[in-house]
Structures are given as C-alpha cells and as structure tokens.
C-alpha cells in the first residue's frame, strides 16, 4: 500500500504546539506588544464556522491546517488581536488564493472586530510549502476593468518554504528546525534511499534538540518528521523503525526521556503560571484605578470576581 503525505496533519500539529513561535517569526513587529503572560486562545470552533461559510461542508472539514489565535495587546491590557495563519501545501490552480485570504479576513472582521467593543485588530499570514511560484499570492486586489484605480488592496504576510533563508530565523526558535525539515523535503528526490538518508540525518538532529518548551512541542516535531518523510520501500522503512528502537529517547516518544533531556516541566510551568497571575493582577489594579467595571476587569484578566473585589478593597484602604 502506497503511503500518502498528510501535509495538513503535519502542519496542524506545528501550528498547535508553536503558537508563540509562529507569531514571533511571522509578526516580529507585533511580538513584544502582546501580553504573552495572559496566554493565547485558539478559536478552532469559530474557524470551522467561518470555513463552512466560505467553502461547502465537505471541503471545509478537510481544511485543517489553518488557525486563528486570540491574544491581548499591551494597550491598557484590553486590546484584542486576532492572528489568522494558513498553510498552503499546493497550488490553488485557477482559484485566487489571495481572494480566499481576503474572505477569511472579512469573515473574521464581521465576527470579532466589534464583539469586544475595543475595535479588535486582525492580521493574517500564509505559509507556502510547495515548489514553484504559481498561486503564491501576497495580496488580493479587487478592481473593475472600467475603472482606472483599484477598489481594494488587501495585503497579508507570507513565508515561502522553498525560498526561505534559514539563517534569518533565530537559533532559539524551534521553527528553524521545522522549516529546515520542510525545505529539505522539497530539495530531495522521490527515491526512498534519499528520503531514508534525509530522515536519519534530521532524526539525529532532533534526538538531542534542546530548544523546545514542553512535551507537545517535541511530539509535534517528531510527528512532523514522520508525516512528511514517507519511506515506501518496506526494507528501508523497517530499517528506519529499527533505528528508532535503538536510538530511543524522543524518537520513541518516551515522556520521561524527553523531560530528562529537555527541561524540568513542573518548574517551568509553575513559573509561567505565577508570571501570568502577577501580570493579570497588575493589569487589574491599573483598570481599577481607571474606573473600569469589575465585569470588564474579569473579562480582560480572567481573574475571579472575588479576586478583583479584594484588589478593589486593597486600593480603597
């Protein structure tokens, strides 16, 4: 049975596990303006509804390598930013991909722009993972032939795996390894021997990789390698499986091994939780001094109502 690439599953796992790193790579000008201590929110259910509006039901269920990430900006701790990321693994042919990105934009705009009464912001990016230039739009232009000027120009960020310069990605960002894998896949031929050698080389690099933050990230990297580098030859495939057994560690997905090699999970998680709580309290106090309602503060900071009421008492006293 011939194995088939599952590009959607491969990239979906990356988008899920590396939300912060994706934003850092795609939107460096916005990265430091986001209140990361308050965490992120993935709007997968809302995205499915938008996809059903844009595509027919069957097609929308197959489009899974998209993501909408909701974060808060440092603008008084209340401004909300929606980040839409789509991975495109093939040329859309006669369809205009830029138009599709624009349709996503205005659906997200309609759904969220005024929902929180803060004129929420929306940005988008596309990651192209296939060869060639066809369909790799960077903007959408709406124009009537009878009119000289364009009616609308919509721009979005793009990354082209085929042309990306890996040296421009920070060594501390695990996405450097992700794009190295994706780029290598485009460079090698279809011969199983080449795929096997490339897979072994990347697995060796992944084995002792120390830039990840948690189990989900290392699992996403391992899954990415498995989803993309498919060995059809049964002998070579068995040889690779034997290699994994011998090497163990992250390639066998032993959680205890991953934790020993890469990080002390509980300590880091506790630190992140404490940092997020302290940041939420600072924002709540600032909003209280400004006269915002307790309901608004609870919504923005996600603190409990009792906590906000206690903070209000402290400020009064």
C-alpha positions, 0 to 999 in steps of 0.5 A, spaced: 500 500 500 502 506 497 503 511 503 500 518 502 503 525 505 498 528 510 501 535 509 495 538 513 496 533 519 503 535 519 502 542 519 496 542 524 500 539 529 506 545 528 501 550 528 498 547 535 504 546 539 508 553 536 503 558 537 508 563 540 513 561 535 509 562 529 507 569 531 514 571 533 517 569 526 511 571 522 509 578 526 516 580 529 513 587 529 507 585 533 511 580 538 513 584 544 506 588 544 502 582 546 501 580 553 504 573 552 503 572 560 495 572 559 496 566 554 493 565 547 486 562 545 485 558 539 478 559 536 478 552 532 470 552 533 469 559 530 474 557 524 470 551 522 464 556 522 467 561 518 470 555 513 463 552 512 461 559 510 466 560 505 467 553 502 461 547 502 461 542 508 465 537 505 471 541 503 471 545 509 472 539 514 478 537 510 481 544 511 485 543 517 491 546 517 489 553 518 488 557 525 486 563 528 489 565 535 486 570 540 491 574 544 491 581 548 495 587 546 499 591 551 494 597 550 491 598 557 491 590 557 484 590 553 486 590 546 484 584 542 488 581 536 486 576 532 492 572 528 489 568 522 495 563 519 494 558 513 498 553 510 498 552 503 501 545 501 499 546 493 497 550 488 490 553 488 490 552 480 485 557 477 482 559 484 485 566 487 488 564 493 489 571 495 481 572 494 480 566 499 485 570 504 481 576 503 474 572 505 477 569 511 479 576 513 472 579 512 469 573 515 473 574 521 472 582 521 464 581 521 465 576 527 470 579 532 472 586 530 466 589 534 464 583 539 469 586 544 467 593 543 475 595 543 475 595 535 479 588 535 485 588 530 486 582 525 492 580 521 493 574 517 499 570 514 500 564 509 505 559 509 507 556 502 510 549 502 510 547 495 515 548 489 514 553 484 511 560 484 504 559 481 498 561 486 503 564 491 499 570 492 501 576 497 495 580 496 488 580 493 486 586 489 479 587 487 478 592 481 473 593 475 476 593 468 472 600 467 475 603 472 482 606 472 484 605 480 483 599 484 477 598 489 481 594 494 488 592 496 488 587 501 495 585 503 497 579 508 504 576 510 507 570 507 513 565 508 515 561 502 518 554 504 522 553 498 525 560 498 526 561 505 533 563 508 534 559 514 539 563 517 534 569 518 530 565 523 533 565 530 537 559 533 532 559 539 526 558 535 524 551 534 521 553 527 528 553 524 528 546 525 521 545 522 522 549 516 529 546 515 525 539 515 520 542 510 525 545 505 529 539 505 523 535 503 522 539 497 530 539 495 530 531 495 528 526 490 522 521 490 527 515 491 526 512 498 534 511 499 534 519 499 528 520 503 531 514 508 538 518 508 534 525 509 530 522 515 536 519 519 540 525 518 534 530 521 532 524 526 539 525 529 538 532 529 532 532 533 534 526 538 538 531 542 534 538 540 534 542 546 530 548 544 523 546 545 518 548 551 514 542 553 512 535 551 507 537 545 512 541 542 517 535 541 511 530 539 509 535 534 516 535 531 517 528 531 510 527 528 512 532 523 518 528 521 514 522 520 508 525 516 512 528 511 518 523 510 514 517 507 519 511 506 515 506 501 520 501 500 518 496 506 526 494 507 528 501 508 522 503 512 523 497 517 530 499 517 528 506 519 523 503 525 529 499 527 533 505 528 528 508 532 528 502 537 535 503 538 536 510 538 530 511 543 529 517 547 524 522 543 524 518 537 520 513 541 516 518 544 518 516 551 515 522 556 520 521 561 526 521 556 524 527 553 523 531 560 530 528 562 533 531 556 529 537 555 527 541 561 524 540 568 516 541 566 513 542 573 518 548 574 517 551 568 510 551 568 509 553 575 513 559 573 509 561 567 503 560 571 505 565 577 508 570 571 501 570 568 497 571 575 502 577 577 501 580 570 493 579 570 493 582 577 497 588 575 493 589 569 487 589 574 489 594 579 491 599 573 483 598 570 481 599 577 484 605 578 481 607 571 474 606 573 473 600 569 467 595 571 469 589 575 465 585 569 470 588 564 476 587 569 474 579 569 473 579 562 480 582 560 484 578 566 480 572 567 481 573 574 475 571 579 470 576 581 472 575 588 479 576 586 478 583 583 473 585 589 479 584 594 484 588 589 478 593 589 478 593 597 486 593 597 486 600 593 480 603 597 484 602 604 
